Amino acid sequence: MTNTTQVHGHRGCDDAVPANTIPAFLLAAATGCQWLEMDVVITGDDHVLVSHEAWIDHHTCRDPEGRALSEEEGRAINIFELPLLEVQRFGCVPAHRAEEHAPPWAGWHKPTLAEVVIAVGASSAERKASAPSFNIEIKSEPLIYGTFQPPPERFAELVLRDVIALGITDRCLVQSFDIAILEAMHALAPDLPLALLVENADGVESNLRRLSFTPRYYSPAYSIANARMAGELREKGIGLLVWTVNDMADMCRMLDLEVDGLITDKPREAMALIASRQ
């Protein structure tokens, strides 16, 4: 594992643009962060879509006419039942402007994974900068298999299809809370870096026993990461990738632990902090 903590822009970044959209990823990439973290779901016509929910979130989305949705209306719009063109008629607004009646403008819709990778690649080339890698979180829950998402094996297959087609197998990792997703992805692509997302306090050994293989990364909520955990993972050769770290004091504590990756809504601040400590 690298000795330098790498920064993962969480859903791009927390700025004046909506998270998980192309503008957010372009802003994050411009900070020089090494990774862009994003969530993916599947549309009704098998596109890998960047979205935190498998439905239309009423807090951060608007209907095609720019009108706010109720929670019930949003939850009733199942992305897994809609073709991509229909999903992208819904616009996105920044979370901190959720109460404003602000119709979306160009680029403010849910993009596909392919659209993000292509846009970021073009932007990096224009800036003559190295393109970041992609941390792809597969949003999956057993309770919605077959209703709001495909079964784990099919989900993994569709994501891997795009990863290969986009030529990013050597600069991406896949993370998930869902053990079935990680097992399916490992079966399809044993060499692809995988990260086990964790938010419980069961401990490293207990959580790793849930998997039949050793993941490349262990990815806990930063609040449960500590020196003992870091040392235990280091001994096992497993990277420590923490989320979602936004407070400066918390960032400093994670850097003191020498975590391998730091997922944050504030990649610019994290990059500046790391530079100041070198």
N, C-alpha and C positions, 0 to 999 in steps of 0.2 A: 504494500500500500504506500501511496505517496506520503512524504513527510510534511507536505503543505496542504492545509485544509482548502478544499475546493468549494466554491459557492454555487449553490443551485437556486436560481431565481424561481420562487414558488408561484406557479401559474403565471409566470412572467415576472411581474412586480406589482407593488401597491402604488399606483400613480393615478393620474387623472383619466386613465382609460380602464375599461373593464378587464378583470383578470381572465386568463385563459383565452385571450383573443390575440390576433396577430399584432396589433399595436403594442400590447403589453409585452409580448415576447421580443419585439424589435427594440423596445426601450430597455429591457433587461439585457439583451445581447450587447447593446451599446455600452453597458457598464464594464464589459470585459469579463463578466462572470463566465465560469467554465461550463456551466450546465443550465439548461432550462427544464424546469419541472412542470409537468402538465398531467391532467386527468383525461382518461379516454373512456368512451362508451361506444356502442354500435348502433347505427341507424337501421331502418327497415330494409335498406338496399345494400347492407353490408359495408358501409363506409366506416372507417375508424374516425370518430368525431371527438374533438377536444371539448369536454364538458365535465363539470364536477358531478352533475346529476344525470340520471337516465330519463329525466323529464325536464320541463321548462320551469326553472326556478323563478318564483314570482318576485323575489327580492331584486334580482339582477337582470331580468329579461322583460321585454315588452312584446306585445302582439304585433303583427305586421303593420298595423296602423299607428304604432307607437304608444298604445294605451297600456296602462298597468293591468296586471292580472291578479286575481285573488289566489290564495294558496291552493284552494280546491281546483281552480281553473288550470293552474300550472301543473299540479300533480296529475291531472287528467290527460295531459299531453305527453304521450308515451313516445319517446324518441325512437325506441326499438320498433315501433309500428309505422314510422314515417320515413319517406324517402328524404335524402339529403336536401334537395331543393326546397322541400316544404319546411324542414327544420330551420334552414338558413333564412327563412322569411321573418323569423323572430329575431329581434334585435337585443343587444346587450347594453347595459349601463353600468358605470362603476358602482360598487357596493355602497360607497359613502354618499352616492347621489340617488340611492334607491327610492327616496320619497319624491324626487323631482320628476316632473313630466318632461323627460328629455328623450326625444326620438333618437335612435341610433344614426350614425353616419358611416361613411365608407369604412369597411373593415370591422365594424362593430357587430359581428355576428359570430356564432360558434363555427370555428374553422375545422377542417379535417386535419389529421396529423400530417398528411401530405402537403397541404397548403402552408402549414406552419414551417415545415422543414424547407420547403422551396423558398418561402419568403425570407426566412432567416439566412439561408445560404446566399441569396441574392444580395441582401443587405450587407452581410459580412464581406462579400466580394467587392462591393462598392466602396466599403470602408478600408479595404485591403487588410482586413483583420481575420484572425482564425475563427472559423465557425464553431460555436459551442456544441457540446454534446447534449443528448436528450434523455431526461429521466422521465419515463413514461409510467404513470400510475394507472393500472387497470382497476377501475371502479367496479367492484363485483361483490354481490351479497347472495348467499345461498337462498334467501327467501324470495328473490326475484329472478332466479334461473328460469328461463323459458317464458317470462312475461315481460320484464323490462330489459332483459339481456339474454344473449345466447348461453348455452351450457359452457362451462369452463374450457373444455377442449376446443370448441368452435371459436370462442372468444380469443384464446391464445393463438389459434391458427390465423385468424384475421389480422391481429396485431403483427404477428411475425411476418405475414405476407407483405404488409406495408413496410415494415422495417427493412426487409430484404430488397424490395422494389426500390426503395428510396436510397439504398446504399449506405445505411447508417448502422449496420451491425457492429462495426468497430468503434462506434461513438454513441452508444446508447445503453441504458440499463432499463429493466422493467421491475417495478415494485408493486406490491399489493398486500393488503391485509388478508386476502383470501388464499388459504393454503392450496385449495384445489386449482386455482389459477397458476400459482407458482409451480406446482407439480406438473400441470399440463404444459407449461412453457418449457420447463426443464426437459421434459420428455421429447419435445419437438426440437429444442436447440440447447443441448447440454452446455455449450460454451458461452451462451449469452449471459452476461452478468445479471443476477437477480437479487432483489433486496426484500427482506421480510419486514414489513411494517408492523410496529408493535406499539400498543398504547396501554398495555396491562403491566402489572408489577410482578408477574410470575417468575421473572428471572431469565437470564440468557439460556441456561441449560434446558429449562422447561419449554421455552418457546422453540428452541432449535429442534427438540425432539419431535415436534409436530411435523417436521419435514423429513423426507427420505434422503435428502442430499444436503450438502453444506452450501448455503447461499454466499454470494460474494460480499453482500452487505447485510448488516443488522441495522434496522432503521427505527429507533424508538422516538417517542416524544422527548424533546430535549429535557423536560422536567424530571425524567427518570434516569437520565444518563449521569453516570458518576465515574470516579476514578477506578473503582473496582470493575465496573462493566467494561470500561475502556481497556483495562489490563487483561481481563478475561478474553475479550474478543481479539486483542492483539496476539495473545498466545495461540489462539486458534487460527490466525491468519485471516480473520473476517474483518472487513471494514466497518467503521462506525459512522453512520449517516443519520444525523439528527434533524428533527423537524419540530415546529416551524419557529425559528428563532428570530425575533424582531427587536427585543430590547438590547441595548448596548452592553449592559452588565451580563446578560445571559450569553451574548455572543462571546464576550471575553472569557466566561467560564468554559464555554465549549472549546474555544481555541486553546485554553490552558490544558484541556483534556487531549488536545491534538486529534480531534475528530477528523475523519477523512473527508467528510462532506457536511455542509451546513445549509439546510434548506431555509430560505428566508424570503419574506415579502419585500425586503429592503436590500437587494443585491448591491446597490451602489454604496450604501453605508458599510456593508460587510466587506466589500472589496477594499474600501478606504481603510477600515480598521486593520485588516490583515496586512496591508502595505505599511501601515504605521508601526507594526510590530516586527517588521523584518529588518 
